[in-house]
Amino acid sequence: MAQSPERLRASIAVENQLREERFWEFVNRVGWHALRRGQAQTPGDSVIIGIAIWSKPDVDGLKKLAHAHTPSPTTVYVFSIDETPTIEEVRQLMPGVPPFTQTPIVAEYRQNRLLTFKEGRTALEWLNRQDISDTDVA
């Protein structure tokens, strides 16, 4: 027997909440910094990554980067794109980035200046390149 629409929505909401909790636990466990909606960001020398938590390619790319990550002076920040529905809110976390249409998004900064910005497939390729210690900001 099929679930009622209300029960199905409630089940999906619980599943999404658990996925989000596991995501933030993962970010903390690998030693990266979580950025949350409304936090103003001074990037310094860093990489800032915005992903859709529900997107398997986004999460898989972030996991690959985490597994290949070696200690470096580059600070890694991560945020959920779903918490930042406007470009103005994204720019609080990623100063200077242009409007975008795909996830994930990746911005590299040196001395608070935006060096590179990538989105979608190009950002996934960057995440999959395996080692953050060889970024331009390290």
Buried (B, 14 or more C-beta within 10 A) or exposed (E): EEEEEEEEEEEEEEEEEEEBEEBBEBBEEBEBBBBEBEEEBEBEBBBBBBBBBBBEBBBEBBEBBBEBBEEBEBBBBBBBBBBBEEEEBBBBBBBEBEEBEBBBBBBBBBEEEBBBBBBBEBBBEBBEBEEBEEBEBB
